[in-house]
Amino acid sequence: MTAQFAVLGDIDVRMDGRPLDIGHLRQRCVLAALLVDANRTVSVDQLSDRIWGERPPQRFRSTLYSYLSRLRQALSRVEDTGVRISREPGGYQLTVDASAVDLHRFRELVAQARATEDGERATALFDQALGLWRAEAFASLDTPWFSALRETLGRERLAAELDRNDLALRQGRHGELLADLAAGAEAHPLDERLAGQLMLALYGSGRAADALGHYRRTREKLAEELGVDPGVPLQELHQRILTGDPPPASALLPAAAASQPPVPRQLPAPPAVFTGRSKELDQLTWALEASTGTGTETDTGSGQGGTVVISAIGGIGGVGKSWLAVRWAHENAHRFPDGQLYVNLRGFDPAEQPMPAPTVVRGFLDALGADPDSIPAGLDAQTALYRSLIAERHMLIVLDDARDADQVRPLLPGSPSCTVLVTSRSRLTALVATHGAQPLPLDVFGRDEAHQLMVSHLGAPRVAAEPEAVAALVEHCAGLPLALGIVAARAAAHPDFPLGVLAAELSRAADRLDALDIGDLTADLRAVFAASHRALTSPAGKLFVLLGLSPGPDISLSAAASLAALAPARVRALLAELEAAHLVRQDRPGRYRMHDLVRLYAAELAHQQPDHDVEAALTRLIDFHLHTAFAANRLLDGLNTPFQLQPEPPAAGCGPLRPADTTAAIQWFDAEHECLLAAQSLALATGRHPQVWQLAWTLICYHQGGYHLTEYLTVWRAALTAAERHGDTPVPRALAHWRFGHACALTGDYREALDHLGLALTLAERTDDTAGQAHICRTLGRVWEQHGDDERALEHALRALSLYLRLDNPIWQANQLNAVGWMHAQLGRHPQARTHCEQALRLYREHGRPVDAASTLDSLGYIAHHTGRHPQAVEYYQQALDLFREHSDSSNEADTLANLAETHQVMGHPALAREAWQQALALYQAQNRSAQAERILSYLR
């Protein structure tokens, strides 16, 4: 049993020569889409694009699955031949003997014909290949993808016909070629190779005048449409016929062969190991297919308007831009039967200067077979000749490692038949804007791709044997393919060495770039990054170095401006230059991030700067975070905060922000949280002890309101360390013990909490700090409540209240009246509880902000609930919720929702109760409050 698949005409499937019914036209379209990439996986999105273009049906996936199911059923009759459609990771694959598909058979026969030196055999192979064509490819399919592919295959067919014609002319078959050559010349009047073939056939058939007439018409057409004269080989052939002294026909044929432009195949070898990038490979293919016949009209000096497909692959040095470009070029070489030009422009070469455009153009002219004696002087004239030679030729031009758009422009073709692939560490924004280039930014590998690259280099058994070491190697390389390749090469060079040894070497950040140096400038990460750094303007280069000092995962525009002591507008322009060079990335508007290995290189450069410059920059950066956080916290905590922080004025050149309101303050804390933690760690490491505990203080409201308990504990542990190193200064030490004790209590370590709160109280008593004693006693009351001893909690709450009453601060007094009322409520003493809480509410309304009363409203709701006044409880709870939500206090919001749900349940409103419990559960789970979440779940079951 044999199965044959045909797409070079109508879609047709035959089994042992008999037609096989494969369904309606759209179903045949699915089969054709799979046949084109036989034995390769085609994604669902690709299939959708090929079958429906930009207008897929609303439920295209279910429709597609239906077509595939029917095709499987239809093809089940030829399963014995190995034909099957299978579901693969990422899409579907049609498994079939490639020689059974006329498209792939055609390409194979053409390749064999071009490879053989036997003229008779080559002619037979070309005839066999061309005989497979029954009509235009995919004759009945009209989607954009198939239309574009039809044009590509038409060009491949024409190239094969021209090669066959050369052989036939060499064999003296002039007369039998005339009709086909005349039709071909009419269809392609600018093809000089075809024109020369027709002239030879006419002359060989005794029609010299007609040959001269065709030359005249070709010359006029070239001048009219391209502004050029025929090439030297065609002129020489014309001259020989014109003089009436031509050599015998057999001797003329080598000259005809010379008139054919050479087919350059300049692509370097593809990477031996290539992993991932399937999405990017598909994007490059899509850009080519989608742009056929559409797109932006470009003018590159050829005098001919049209669509030149240009894809610009951008990314950081070492991310694999060249590998991707070369891999795609090899996979798609068949789309460019007239050849592929390649040049390494050395835009960021660590050892060489960028290649000048005249050198590149001259190299291309040589590759295209231009007569050295006829090459004009001057770049403009040479560029015009270069564009003339590739006009209407279906070629790929790969411009690797471009410095900028100016280096690329002279090399762009004017003919829409050519495709250009550019790689660069620069963004080439100008090329996108002026020539319609399709940008393709290339990111580092994800964990899975990086792991697969290690497997490809080292083999699955070795990788599986040391999973922890491999995970560490992947992490240290931060997804950069060049770094991963260097590590894999080192490991492969020592197959008996444990991978853990290399992982340990890379674990030391200070030595990591040394460990990734293998002595080759093209693969030395320092050299790669240095080349990018050298290409920057001086101000941008200085900013790049300073960014190496920034300790956070990213940096805001305002923080970078303070770091550099420059105006934000100036820094924005410099960051744009760094972003264009792929040295920073703007993940979110106004926030910039460096790749880990780039950051290491920038940090190396930064620490080579004078010490006073480094210290000044670090001071400005820390001051920016401290003073902006101070301003933001005042909006959240108000003027009656339990401790008044008075930081030193910010350093010269530092420009802190002032958030406009509480919403802006919370948004700023959300965006800068990780950077604030990193700034505090930097302050501790560099001996800036006051800033350590001051930064911790600015985060109290944000940490407690958002229930960031782990971070709350961390910053106050650092603050305690700084306070103890700062010397015998009791106020910072008392503050640090107090807040660290509170953090311990919130995380469940009550013994540690009571120890530190006791030390804090002793320090406050030693200095007669009444306010400090009151604050600490207030916290002790909360801790004993959390510990389950309500009587002792009330005892400390009452002591705190007596201390607050000695101070002239009604808000502090209101806070503690609420605390005492709450503890009375916990002990079932509801009249005393209501009295204290109502006093607190009165003070808040007379002296405070609306939000200050939120906790007291919650307390009053609790008291009302437990005294049977449920409608009033709901009212209190709802008022408290509105205030907590207004100020993003999600911790207290969750507790109040849980209380409100219980009241609704008692009132016989189960739907409202369930809604409130579900909202509380979501908040508890987000805050990792497992005990509270489990309690709520028990109500919802």
PAMI-102473 format. One record per residue (C-alpha): residue in three letters; x negated, y, z. Coordinates in steps of 0.2 Angstrom, whole numbers, plus 5000, padded with zeros to 4 digits. Example, Ala and Ser with C-alpha at 12.3 -4.5 7.8 and 13.67 -1.06 7.14 Angstrom:
ala493849785039ser493249955036
// end
This chain:
met500050005000thr499350174995ala500050345000gln499650504990phe500050684995ala500150824982val500251014985leu499351074969gly501051114962asp502651064970ile502550974987asp502650784983val502350624992arg502150454984met502050274990asp501250154978gly501650284964arg503550294969pro504250464976leu504550464994asp505950575000ile505350695014gly506850805016his507350985011leu506151125006arg505851195024gln505351015030arg504151005015cys503451175021val503051095038leu502250945029ala501151065018ala500651165033leu499951015041leu499150945025val498151105023asp497251065039ala497350875038asn496550785053arg496450955063thr497651015076val498851155071ser499651255085val501551285086asp501251475084gln500251435068leu501551325061ser502851455065asp501851585055arg501551475041ile503351425039trp504351575043gly503051725043glu503651865054arg505451815055pro505551645064pro507351585069gln507851635087arg507551455093phe506151415081arg505251285093ser506851175093thr507051195074leu505151145072tyr505250995083ser506750935073tyr505850955057leu504350865064ser505450725071arg506250695053leu504550705045arg503850565057gln505350465052ala505050485034leu503250455035ser503550295045arg503550195029val501750235026glu501050215043asp500150055038thr498950175028gly498550265044val499650415040arg500450485056ile500950655064ser500450665082arg500650785097glu498950845102pro498350965116gly498751135108gly499851085094tyr500150945080gln499050845069leu499350755053thr498050605052val497750555034asp496350495023ala495850665016ser495550594998ala497450554998val497850734998asp497550824981leu496950984989his495550904998arg495150784984phe494950934972arg493751014984glu492750854986leu492650824967val492051004964ala490750994977gln490150834969ala490150904952arg489051054958ala487850944967thr487450824952glu486150864939asp486950754926gly487850864915glu489050734908arg489450664925ala489750844932thr490950884917ala491950724921leu492050774939phe492650944935asp493950884923gln494550754936ala494650894949leu495551014938gly496750874932leu497450864949trp498251034946arg500051014940ala500551204943glu500151334955ala499851274973phe501351264984ala502451314969ser504051314978leu503451394994asp503551584996thr503051625014pro501651755017trp500451625023phe500751505008ser500651654996ala498951705002leu498351525002arg499051504984glu497951654979thr496351584988leu496651414979gly496951504963arg495151584965glu494451414969arg495251334953leu494551484942ala492851464949ala492851274945glu493451314928leu492051434925asp490751304931arg491551174919asn491551294905asp489651324907leu489351134906ala490551124890leu489651264881arg487951184885gln488651034877gly489151124861arg491051114864his491351294858gly492951274848glu493951174861leu493651304874leu494151454864ala496051454869asp495751434887leu494351564888ala495351694878ala496851664891gly495651674905ala494751834899glu496451924897ala496951874915his495251924922pro494652064911leu493252124923asp492451954925glu490751974916arg490451784918leu492051744909ala491751874896gly490051804892gln490751624890leu492051694878met490751784868leu489651624867ala491151524862leu491651644848tyr489851654842gly489651474842ser491251454832gly490651574819arg491551724825ala490151844829ala491252004825asp492551944837ala491151914850leu490552094848gly492352164849his492652074865tyr491052144872arg491652324867arg493252294876thr492452234891arg491252374892glu492652504891lys493652414904leu492252414916ala491852594913glu493752644915glu494052544931leu492452534940gly491352664932val489952544928asp489152474913pro489052284910gly487652194918val485952164910pro486251984905leu487852024896gln487052174888glu485652054882leu486851934875his487752074866gln486052134859arg485551964852ile487251944843leu487152124837thr485452104829gly486051954818asp484451864824pro485151754838pro484351584842pro485251424839ala486751394849ser485851264860ala484451394864leu485751524867leu486451434882pro485151464895ala485451644892ala487251614895ala486851524911ala485751674916ser487251794913gln488151704927pro487951794944pro487151674957val488151614971pro487251664987arg487451555002gln486551645015leu487451595031pro486251535045ala486551355052pro488051345063pro487751325082ala487351145086val488551155101phe490051255100thr491451255113gly493151345115arg493551505105ser495051415096lys496151565099glu494851685092leu494451575077asp496351575074gln496451765075leu495051785062thr495951665050trp497651755054ala496851925050leu496251865033glu497851785029ala498951925035ser497952055026thr498151985009gly499052104998thr499452215013gly498552335025thr497652495025glu496952565009thr495152595011asp493952695000thr492152645002gly491452724987ser491852604973gly493152704965gln494452564967gly495752574981gly496252414989thr496352315005val494652255011val494852135026ile493652185040ser493552095056ala492552175070ile491952055084gly491452155099gly490852105116ile489452115129gly487752045124gly487651855126val489551825125gly489351725108lys489851855095ser488651785082trp489051605086leu490851635083ala490651735067val489451595060arg490551455065trp492151535057ala491151575041his490651395039glu492351325043asn493051445030ala491751445017his492851365004arg493951525004phe492451614996pro491951524981asp490851664975gly489751654990gln489351725007leu488051865011tyr487351875028val486151995037asn485552015055leu485652205057arg484652195073gly485652335080phe485252285098asp483652175095pro482552175110ala480952185100glu481352255083gln482152425077pro483852415068met483752365050pro483952525039ala485352515026pro484252535011thr483352375016val484952285018val485752345002arg484152294992gly484152125000phe485952094995leu485552154977asp484152024976ala485351894982leu486651944969gly485351924955ala485152104951asp483652134939pro482352224949asp481952334934ser483752394933ile483952434952pro484152624953ala483252734966gly484152804981leu485352724993asp486952794985ala486552724968gln486052554975thr487652544985ala488652584970leu487752444960tyr487952324975arg489852364975ser489952334956leu489152164957ile490352104970ala491852184962glu493252054960arg492151914967his492851824982met491451834994leu491251845013ile489951975020val489351945037leu488552095046asp487852025062asp487352135077ala487752305070arg487152455080asp488652565075ala489852615061asp488652715052gln487452565050val488952465043arg489852585031pro488552575016leu488752385016leu490652385015pro491352324998gly492652414988ser493452264981pro494952194990ser494352014985cys492952024998thr493051995017val491952075029leu491452005047val490552125058thr489852085076ser489252215087arg489052265106ser489852435101arg491652445099leu491552515081thr493052625084ala492652735070leu492752585058val494452535065ala495052715062thr494352745045his494252575037gly495652475046ala494452355054gln495352225065pro494552225082leu494252065091pro493552095108leu492651935115asp492751895133val491751785144phe492251595146gly493551545158arg493051405170asp493751265159glu492751325144ala491151355154his491351175161gln491651105143leu490051195137met489051105151val489850935146ser489350975127his487551005132leu487250875146gly488550745143ala490050695153pro489150565164arg487850685171val489150825173ala490350715182ala488950645194glu488650815202pro490350915201glu489851035215ala488151085207val489051105190ala490351215198ala488951325206leu488051335189val489651395180glu489951515194his488251595194cys488251615175ala489951705177gly490651635161leu489251715150pro488951585136leu487151635133ala486751615152leu487751445152gly486651395137ile485051435145val485551345161ala486051195150ala484451195140arg483451195156ala484351055163ala484250955147ala482350985147his482250885163pro483550745162asp482950665178phe483050825189pro484650845200leu485750985194gly485851045212val484051105211leu484451225197ala486051275206ala485051315222glu483851425212leu485251525204ser486151545220arg484951685225ala485651835217ala484051935217asp483151795207arg484551745196leu483951845181asp482251775183ala482951595183leu483851635167asp482251695158ile481551555146gly480251665138asp481151705122leu481651885119thr483151835109ala483751725124asp483151835138leu484551915147arg483552055153ala482952095136val484752075129phe485452205142ala483952315140ala484252335122ser486052385125his485452505139arg484152585127ala485452625114leu486452735126thr486252925128ser485252985142pro486753035153ala487652875150gly486052775154lys485852865171leu487752825175phe487452645170val486052635182leu487052715196leu488452595194gly487252455199leu487352525216ser489252515218pro489652375229gly491552335225pro492252225211asp492652385201ile492552565202ser493852705199leu493452865188ser493452975204ala492352865214ala491152855199ala491153045198ser490653055216leu489352925214ala488553025200ala488953195207leu489753245191ala491453315186pro492753175182ala493053235164arg491153215161val491053045169arg492652995159ala491653025143leu490152935149leu491152785154ala491952785137glu490252775130leu489752625141glu491452545137ala491052565119ala489452475122his490352335131leu489352375147val490852405157arg492652355154gln494252455159asp495352315165arg496652445172pro496852625167gly495552725176arg494652575184tyr492952505177arg492152335180met490452265175his490052085171asp489152005186leu487551975177val487552155169arg487852225187leu486252125193tyr485252205179ala485952385183ala485552355201glu483752305197leu483652465188ala484452565201his483252505215gln481752565204gln482352745206pro481652855219asp482352815236his483052985240asp484152975224val484752805228glu485152865246ala486053015240ala487152915228leu487652785241thr488052925253arg489153015241leu490052845236ile490352795254asp490952975259phe492152965244his493052815251leu492952875269his493753045266thr495052985253ala495552845265phe495652975279ala496753085270ala497852935264asn497952865282arg498553035289leu500053025277leu500452845283asp500052875302gly500553055304leu499753185315asn500153085331thr498952935327pro498252855343phe496552915339gln495953075330leu494553035318gln493353175314pro492153125301glu490753235295pro491053335280pro490753245263ala489053255255ala488753385242gly489353315225cys490653205233gly492453245227pro493753145238leu495553135233arg497053195243pro498553085239ala500153185237asp501353075247thr501552915256thr501852825240ala500252885232ala499352845248ile499952665248gln499552645229trp497752715232phe497452585246asp498152445235ala496952495221glu495452525232his495652395245glu494252275240cys493152425236leu493452495254leu492952335261ala491352325251ala490952515255gln491152465274ser489952315271leu488752435262ala488852555276leu488452425289ala486952355279thr486252525276gly486352585294arg487752705292his488652655308pro489852795311gln490552775294val490852585297trp492052605312gln492752765304leu493252665288ala493952525299trp495052655308thr495752725291leu496352555286ile497352515302cys499152565295tyr498852495278his498252325286gln499652315299gly500952375287gly500452255273tyr500052115286his498252095279leu497752015295thr496151925289glu495452095282tyr496052185298leu494952065309thr493552075297val493352265296trp493452275315arg492152145318ala491052245307ala491552405317leu491152315333thr489452265327ala489052445321ala489652525337glu488552405347arg487052455336his487452635337gly486852645355asp487652685372thr489152785365pro490652725374val492052805363pro491652705347arg491352545357ala492952565367leu493852595350ala493052445342his493352325356trp495152385357arg495552365339phe494552195337gly495552135352his497152175344ala496652095328cys496151935337ala497951935345leu498751955328thr497751805322gly498251695337asp496651705347tyr497351775363arg495851725374glu494651825363ala495951965362leu496151985381asp494251985383his493952125371leu495452225377gly494752205395leu493052275389ala493952415380leu494952465395thr493452465407leu492552585395ala494052695394glu494152705413arg492352735415thr492452895405asp494152945412asp494952935395thr496852935399ala497352925381gly496252785378gln496852685393ala498652715388his498352645370ile497452495377cys498752455390arg500052475376thr499152345366leu498952225381gly500852235383arg501052175365val499752035367trp500551965383glu502251965374gln501451875359his500651755372gly502351715379asp502251805396asp503651945395glu503451995413arg501652035412ala501952115395leu503252235404glu501952265417his500652335405ala502052425395leu502552515411arg500752565415ala500552625398leu502152735399ser501552815415leu499852855407tyr500752935392leu501953035403arg500353125409leu499953175391asp500753315381asn501253205366pro503053165364ile502853045350trp501652935360gln502952945374ala504352895362asn503252745356gln503052675373leu504852705379asn505352595364ala504052465369val504652465387gly506452455381trp506052305369met505252215384his506752245395ala507852175380gln506752015379leu507051995398gly508952015396arg508952185405his510052265391pro510652425400gln508852475404ala508252425387arg509652535379thr509152685390his507352675386cys507652655367glu508952795366gln507652915375ala506352865362leu507552895348arg507953065355leu506153115356tyr505753055338arg507153155331glu506653305340his504753295337gly504353165324arg504553105306pro506053005301val504952845299asp504352865317ala506052805323ala506152645312ser505552525326thr506652595339leu508152585327asp507652395325ser507552385344leu509352465346gly509952345333tyr509352195343ile510052265359ala511752295351his511752115343his511452035360thr512752145369gly514152095356arg514152255346his513852175330pro514452315317gln513352435327ala511852315326val512052305307glu512052495306tyr510452505316tyr509552375306gln510052445290gln509352615295ala507752535301leu507552435284asp507752595274leu506352675283phe505152525283arg505452505264glu505152685261his503452675269ser503052505262asp502952425280ser503352245274ser502852165290asn504152255300glu505352245286ala505252055286asp505652045305thr507152165303leu507852065289ala507751905300asn508652005314leu509952065302ala510351895295glu510751825312thr511951965315his512851935298gln512951755302val513751785319met514951905311gly515551765299his514651835283pro513651685278ala513251755260leu512551915267ala511551815280arg510851695267glu510351845256ala509351935271trp508551765276gln507951735258gln507251915257ala506351885274leu505751715269ala504951785253leu504051925263tyr503451795277gln502751685263ala501851825255gln501051875272asn500551695276arg501651695292ser501951515291ala502851495308gln504151635304ala504351565287glu504751385294arg505951465306ile506951545292leu506851385281ser507751295295tyr509151415294leu509251405275arg509351215274
// end
